[in-house]
Amino acid sequence: MVTQTVYMSLMAFFTYACMYGLRKPFTAAEFEGLSFLGIDFKALIIISQVLGYAISKFIGIKVISEMGRSARLKAVIILTGMAELSLLGFGLTPYPYNFIFLFFNGLPLGMIWGLVFAYLEGRRNTEILGTVLSISFIVSSGFVKSVGKIFMTNFGLSEFQMPWVTGLVFYFPLIVFMWLLDKSPNPTAADVSSRVKREPMNGAQRLALFKKFAPGIVLLTGAYILLTVYRDLRDSFAAEIWSSIGYANNSMIFTWSELPIAFVVLSAMAGLMLIKSNFKALMVNQYFILTGFLIIGVGTLLLDVGLIDPLAWMILLGLGTYLGYLPFNSLLFDRMIAAFGTVANAGFLIYVADSFGYLGSVGILIFKNFSNKELSWFRFLTQSSFGLAITGSLLMIASIVYFRNKNHVEKSRLSGKKY
């Protein structure tokens, strides 16, 4: 059991970490002074990629929930290959018309999370497997930007050539790790008994699951939209934010600043494995998310009154964001399915939340560019933190109340009592 857990955790972690080498390298560049049609060029290419990524998530609601195990490896190889070719197109096509290739880079990559997580869900050790997988997008995003920055500063690659070269470095290891992950065994009978069997879902089954938990899914999706937007802005414009607070020439700040966040979040999430009751674990996941929103608000307040510096604020911001963000991407929906004994798969619920989350990111990027263009990304984040913290906290409190009541109704129904 321990050997299998370590094996699957590492293969999933490295597969998804390598995917970030295809998705995030261009964010290490600032594209300073470039614009097109009145839009800052870096904002434009991020909007282009995130739009493709959001559309991919909507497609994934159907594709990921219906796909069987036999097709996953081939799908990942093809989808990531398309993403790398798109980065090459971005490098070879003259500016500014190359921005369209970032759309085609994001379009296939939005499927990868669901394809990888499908190997991990529905197991007694899903908490540790899912947490290690999720840690990959804390550490790897910063690491990929560090690699991209090194290619530009040490090897003289341009901002347009660096992304596809960085992507190529990660593409072939990704295939190897995904092939190894595909060799992992299916959930055991004990896993199925503990966490409910996971099956592909057709349209009628997806609709039935949504109707059963509609208020809770809507509340959780609202909170996730806020976290996705916030996390995406902090991640995509990290180069600009670090430059504005005095770390312009530190290539490794992207990586070092994320390590303490990864350690704390990994410890917190892994502890959920010790909770045997699926409903209790579902509730604790939601309390973690609520705590994440509160950390964002308190951290920004401490910055405003001068009790912490911007470096500490960026770390607290990352801690709060990922403490809230990670449960959605692995643990929350897995425990929700198990808690209410529903035969389904977590991929469907993850992709419902994800699709609207990234659509929200596109909207905020467009709003920022046309309504607050002169406002720095550092200032934009600080000014939006309080609203996000308050709104997100209220959504999570309502969700916690909903699922408590839902659990009481289900218990009453099963025991034959009237609620």
LUMMI-278314 format. One line per field, with one value per residue (C-alpha): chain; residue number from 1; y, z, x; residue in three letters. Coordinates in pm, whole numbers, m for minus. Each point is the difference from the previous one (the first is absolute). Layout:
<rs>
chaine [A,...]
num [NUM,...]
Y [Y,...]
Z [Z,...]
X [X,...]
residu [Ala,...]
</rs>
This chain:
<rs>
chaine [A,A,A,A,A,A,A,A,A,A,A,A,A,A,A,A,A,A,A,A,A,A,A,A,A,A,A,A,A,A,A,A,A,A,A,A,A,A,A,A,A,A,A,A,A,A,A,A,A,A,A,A,A,A,A,A,A,A,A,A,A,A,A,A,A,A,A,A,A,A,A,A,A,A,A,A,A,A,A,A,A,A,A,A,A,A,A,A,A,A,A,A,A,A,A,A,A,A,A,A,A,A,A,A,A,A,A,A,A,A,A,A,A,A,A,A,A,A,A,A,A,A,A,A,A,A,A,A,A,A,A,A,A,A,A,A,A,A,A,A,A,A,A,A,A,A,A,A,A,A,A,A,A,A,A,A,A,A,A,A,A,A,A,A,A,A,A,A,A,A,A,A,A,A,A,A,A,A,A,A,A,A,A,A,A,A,A,A,A,A,A,A,A,A,A,A,A,A,A,A,A,A,A,A,A,A,A,A,A,A,A,A,A,A,A,A,A,A,A,A,A,A,A,A,A,A,A,A,A,A,A,A,A,A,A,A,A,A,A,A,A,A,A,A,A,A,A,A,A,A,A,A,A,A,A,A,A,A,A,A,A,A,A,A,A,A,A,A,A,A,A,A,A,A,A,A,A,A,A,A,A,A,A,A,A,A,A,A,A,A,A,A,A,A,A,A,A,A,A,A,A,A,A,A,A,A,A,A,A,A,A,A,A,A,A,A,A,A,A,A,A,A,A,A,A,A,A,A,A,A,A,A,A,A,A,A,A,A,A,A,A,A,A,A,A,A,A,A,A,A,A,A,A,A,A,A,A,A,A,A,A,A,A,A,A,A,A,A,A,A,A,A,A,A,A,A,A,A,A,A,A,A,A,A,A,A,A,A,A,A,A,A,A,A,A,A,A,A,A,A,A,A,A,A,A,A,A,A,A,A,A,A,A,A,A,A,A,A,A]
num [1,2,3,4,5,6,7,8,9,10,11,12,13,14,15,16,17,18,19,20,21,22,23,24,25,26,27,28,29,30,31,32,33,34,35,36,37,38,39,40,41,42,43,44,45,46,47,48,49,50,51,52,53,54,55,56,57,58,59,60,61,62,63,64,65,66,67,68,69,70,71,72,73,74,75,76,77,78,79,80,81,82,83,84,85,86,87,88,89,90,91,92,93,94,95,96,97,98,99,100,101,102,103,104,105,106,107,108,109,110,111,112,113,114,115,116,117,118,119,120,121,122,123,124,125,126,127,128,129,130,131,132,133,134,135,136,137,138,139,140,141,142,143,144,145,146,147,148,149,150,151,152,153,154,155,156,157,158,159,160,161,162,163,164,165,166,167,168,169,170,171,172,173,174,175,176,177,178,179,180,181,182,183,184,185,186,187,188,189,190,191,192,193,194,195,196,197,198,199,200,201,202,203,204,205,206,207,208,209,210,211,212,213,214,215,216,217,218,219,220,221,222,223,224,225,226,227,228,229,230,231,232,233,234,235,236,237,238,239,240,241,242,243,244,245,246,247,248,249,250,251,252,253,254,255,256,257,258,259,260,261,262,263,264,265,266,267,268,269,270,271,272,273,274,275,276,277,278,279,280,281,282,283,284,285,286,287,288,289,290,291,292,293,294,295,296,297,298,299,300,301,302,303,304,305,306,307,308,309,310,311,312,313,314,315,316,317,318,319,320,321,322,323,324,325,326,327,328,329,330,331,332,333,334,335,336,337,338,339,340,341,342,343,344,345,346,347,348,349,350,351,352,353,354,355,356,357,358,359,360,361,362,363,364,365,366,367,368,369,370,371,372,373,374,375,376,377,378,379,380,381,382,383,384,385,386,387,388,389,390,391,392,393,394,395,396,397,398,399,400,401,402,403,404,405,406,407,408,409,410,411,412,413,414,415,416,417,418,419]
Y [0,247,m85,38,332,139,m127,141,328,63,m102,224,287,m9,m46,310,196,m62,117,339,13,19,236,264,75,317,160,33,271,349,104,354,278,m232,36,m86,161,202,m307,m64,m289,m219,47,m86,m328,m98,77,m204,m299,13,25,m318,m159,98,m141,m319,m26,27,m271,m204,m9,m256,m149,m56,m136,m248,m111,m348,m93,m156,333,222,m54,56,308,160,m61,154,296,101,m43,247,243,m16,54,306,142,m58,185,288,18,m18,227,376,216,97,m260,m285,60,m238,m295,40,m72,m329,m68,31,m188,m352,55,53,m374,m122,44,m219,m269,m21,25,m279,m246,124,49,m249,m146,m10,195,253,283,m56,m80,303,231,m94,48,339,112,m28,316,195,m100,m66,332,187,m247,26,380,m31,m227,240,296,m188,m75,372,138,m270,m128,314,m141,258,24,m162,m292,m86,m154,m275,m88,m26,m204,m244,m59,m118,m179,m326,m60,61,m289,m233,89,m32,m344,m108,138,m198,m319,61,m245,68,71,m311,m146,166,336,m41,m97,307,264,m127,m130,257,m39,200,217,70,319,m121,m108,334,189,m218,57,375,15,m200,247,314,264,m136,m30,359,137,m194,100,367,m28,m186,271,255,m222,m87,364,106,m289,45,372,m55,m280,148,345,m118,142,348,m20,m119,269,272,m102,m24,m357,63,m173,m299,m292,m245,217,m166,m336,88,202,m298,m265,97,21,m350,m141,149,m91,m353,m58,131,m195,m325,12,m52,m359,m70,91,m318,159,129,262,134,22,185,255,39,63,285,143,m2,199,248,36,72,293,136,m23,206,270,9,m10,300,188,m62,134,310,89,m66,m306,m219,71,m86,m321,m137,117,m189,m317,43,71,m322,m195,126,m47,m355,m106,85,m105,m346,m169,79,m167,m333,m61,188,m160,m344,4,151,m292,m249,175,m29,m343,119,m211,267,154,312,111,122,227,126,99,176,219,38,110,290,81,60,183,236,46,110,252,153,28,187,222,85,86,234,145,5,m17,236,m181,m233,m369,33,275,m180,m309,193,202,m306,m217,123,m42,m348,m102,121,m138,m332,m44,61,m251,m265,57,m46,m317,m144,60,m156,m322,m37,21,m229,m263,24,m44,m304,m161,57,m145,m312,m57,42,309,317,305]
Z [0,95,m307,m229,162,m48,m359,m107,186,m169,m350,24,146,m270,m282,96,91,m353,m142,159,m213,m298,157,203,m139,m186,328,102,m267,41,m370,124,m227,m240,m72,m267,m64,317,216,187,m192,303,118,m352,m21,350,m92,m318,187,291,m244,m171,341,113,m316,58,349,m138,m255,281,193,m257,m122,335,172,m285,m85,105,118,m328,m187,257,m89,m372,72,218,m259,m279,202,140,m346,m138,279,m77,m373,92,198,m305,m213,252,m40,m382,m84,m8,290,65,m196,189,296,m154,58,375,m42,m168,272,276,m187,40,337,191,m29,164,365,m34,m192,268,302,m137,97,360,102,188,212,374,m52,m246,248,m17,m373,m87,230,m148,m348,100,151,m352,m112,297,m47,m374,m109,179,m117,m364,18,154,m289,m255,165,m6,m373,m66,231,m33,m354,m171,m123,m92,179,m306,m40,369,45,m261,102,364,m102,m197,305,195,m275,m29,377,20,m239,202,333,m146,m143,344,166,m248,139,346,123,18,337,215,141,334,m178,m164,333,170,m272,m236,m351,m262,m343,m326,m3,m284,m40,197,291,4,5,279,213,m54,92,317,129,m204,280,142,m343,m86,328,m33,m365,97,259,m248,m265,247,88,m363,m109,291,m34,m378,28,271,m204,m350,100,263,m207,6,369,111,m216,159,351,m76,m121,m374,m33,224,m231,286,200,m197,146,350,88,m72,202,348,m145,m145,332,210,m245,m52,377,45,m290,78,352,m151,m78,374,m2,m79,m9,m351,119,269,m259,m237,273,94,m368,2,322,m168,m290,239,183,m332,m70,351,m42,m320,176,318,m192,m211,311,161,m314,m3,361,m54,224,m282,m317,m358,m3,305,m152,m324,199,215,m313,m155,319,25,m370,m19,333,m158,m356,56,160,m306,m231,177,343,41,m276,53,363,m98,m232,266,281,m175,m158,m358,m281,m215,m60,141,m342,m96,305,m24,m363,71,256,m213,m314,172,201,m309,m174,297,m52,m360,115,266,m242,m250,275,135,m343,m100,337,210,m258,184,333,74,54,354,78,m181,218,324,m81,m92,294,256,m227,m95,362,118,m294,0,376,m26,m285,198,317,m206,m157,339,125,m318,23,373,m73,m302,211,265,m268,m147,342,78,m335,45,353,m116,212,m113,m23]
X [0,276,209,m301,m93,350,16,m336,55,333,m113,m308,205,267,m251,m194,312,132,m334,72,313,m236,m251,184,349,m103,m115,368,29,m145,m35,51,m121,m185,m371,m257,m341,39,64,324,160,67,m358,m115,190,m110,m363,48,141,m245,m293,119,53,m354,m158,200,m149,m355,80,155,m330,m113,329,171,m312,m59,355,110,347,119,m5,175,368,m55,m212,270,274,m209,m129,340,157,m256,90,372,m60,m205,293,220,m255,11,377,4,m295,71,m121,m279,m196,163,m232,m256,234,m36,m372,88,254,m262,m273,150,170,m324,m69,321,m98,m309,186,271,m230,m222,277,m3,m362,m216,283,53,322,m147,77,375,m3,m212,194,338,m148,m140,329,143,m175,134,363,14,m151,278,264,m107,20,348,110,m147,173,333,m40,m47,271,267,m56,m128,m331,m262,m334,m159,243,35,m349,29,357,m106,m305,213,220,m305,m197,192,32,m376,m66,225,m165,m350,87,120,m315,m209,159,m149,m268,m373,m168,m37,m320,86,36,m341,m156,148,m42,m275,64,103,m157,m20,m316,m239,m201,m303,219,182,m330,m137,311,m16,m370,63,261,m81,9,326,163,m100,138,326,38,m42,276,219,m45,142,296,73,0,220,242,24,80,262,156,m14,129,249,290,m154,m91,346,162,m213,110,372,63,35,340,m68,m87,m55,m244,m281,104,124,m309,m227,187,m129,m351,31,125,m281,m277,135,6,m355,m149,181,m144,m346,97,m26,m372,m192,m345,m59,m250,235,277,m234,m70,368,81,m249,146,343,m144,m161,333,171,m230,60,380,m22,m201,209,329,m102,m113,341,170,m220,83,372,40,138,199,m109,208,m184,m327,63,71,m313,m199,124,m70,m358,m69,132,m149,m334,81,147,m304,m209,248,26,m145,m328,m208,153,m119,m336,m74,107,m188,m337,61,m41,148,166,344,160,122,m348,m34,358,m53,m331,178,313,m182,m175,315,211,m283,10,375,m57,m262,225,294,m216,m144,347,137,m282,m108,318,277,236,m39,294,m70,135,m251,m282,47,22,m312,m207,110,m252,m301,116,58,m342,m199,183,m47,m376,m32,186,m203,m318,145,92,m356,m146,201,m71,m372,33,174,m275,m269,179,42,m368,m104,213,m129,m360,m59,m173,219]
residu [Met,Val,Thr,Gln,Thr,Val,Tyr,Met,Ser,Leu,Met,Ala,Phe,Phe,Thr,Tyr,Ala,Cys,Met,Tyr,Gly,Leu,Arg,Lys,Pro,Phe,Thr,Ala,Ala,Glu,Phe,Glu,Gly,Leu,Ser,Phe,Leu,Gly,Ile,Asp,Phe,Lys,Ala,Leu,Ile,Ile,Ile,Ser,Gln,Val,Leu,Gly,Tyr,Ala,Ile,Ser,Lys,Phe,Ile,Gly,Ile,Lys,Val,Ile,Ser,Glu,Met,Gly,Arg,Ser,Ala,Arg,Leu,Lys,Ala,Val,Ile,Ile,Leu,Thr,Gly,Met,Ala,Glu,Leu,Ser,Leu,Leu,Gly,Phe,Gly,Leu,Thr,Pro,Tyr,Pro,Tyr,Asn,Phe,Ile,Phe,Leu,Phe,Phe,Asn,Gly,Leu,Pro,Leu,Gly,Met,Ile,Trp,Gly,Leu,Val,Phe,Ala,Tyr,Leu,Glu,Gly,Arg,Arg,Asn,Thr,Glu,Ile,Leu,Gly,Thr,Val,Leu,Ser,Ile,Ser,Phe,Ile,Val,Ser,Ser,Gly,Phe,Val,Lys,Ser,Val,Gly,Lys,Ile,Phe,Met,Thr,Asn,Phe,Gly,Leu,Ser,Glu,Phe,Gln,Met,Pro,Trp,Val,Thr,Gly,Leu,Val,Phe,Tyr,Phe,Pro,Leu,Ile,Val,Phe,Met,Trp,Leu,Leu,Asp,Lys,Ser,Pro,Asn,Pro,Thr,Ala,Ala,Asp,Val,Ser,Ser,Arg,Val,Lys,Arg,Glu,Pro,Met,Asn,Gly,Ala,Gln,Arg,Leu,Ala,Leu,Phe,Lys,Lys,Phe,Ala,Pro,Gly,Ile,Val,Leu,Leu,Thr,Gly,Ala,Tyr,Ile,Leu,Leu,Thr,Val,Tyr,Arg,Asp,Leu,Arg,Asp,Ser,Phe,Ala,Ala,Glu,Ile,Trp,Ser,Ser,Ile,Gly,Tyr,Ala,Asn,Asn,Ser,Met,Ile,Phe,Thr,Trp,Ser,Glu,Leu,Pro,Ile,Ala,Phe,Val,Val,Leu,Ser,Ala,Met,Ala,Gly,Leu,Met,Leu,Ile,Lys,Ser,Asn,Phe,Lys,Ala,Leu,Met,Val,Asn,Gln,Tyr,Phe,Ile,Leu,Thr,Gly,Phe,Leu,Ile,Ile,Gly,Val,Gly,Thr,Leu,Leu,Leu,Asp,Val,Gly,Leu,Ile,Asp,Pro,Leu,Ala,Trp,Met,Ile,Leu,Leu,Gly,Leu,Gly,Thr,Tyr,Leu,Gly,Tyr,Leu,Pro,Phe,Asn,Ser,Leu,Leu,Phe,Asp,Arg,Met,Ile,Ala,Ala,Phe,Gly,Thr,Val,Ala,Asn,Ala,Gly,Phe,Leu,Ile,Tyr,Val,Ala,Asp,Ser,Phe,Gly,Tyr,Leu,Gly,Ser,Val,Gly,Ile,Leu,Ile,Phe,Lys,Asn,Phe,Ser,Asn,Lys,Glu,Leu,Ser,Trp,Phe,Arg,Phe,Leu,Thr,Gln,Ser,Ser,Phe,Gly,Leu,Ala,Ile,Thr,Gly,Ser,Leu,Leu,Met,Ile,Ala,Ser,Ile,Val,Tyr,Phe,Arg,Asn,Lys,Asn,His,Val,Glu,Lys,Ser,Arg,Leu,Ser,Gly,Lys,Lys,Tyr]
</rs>
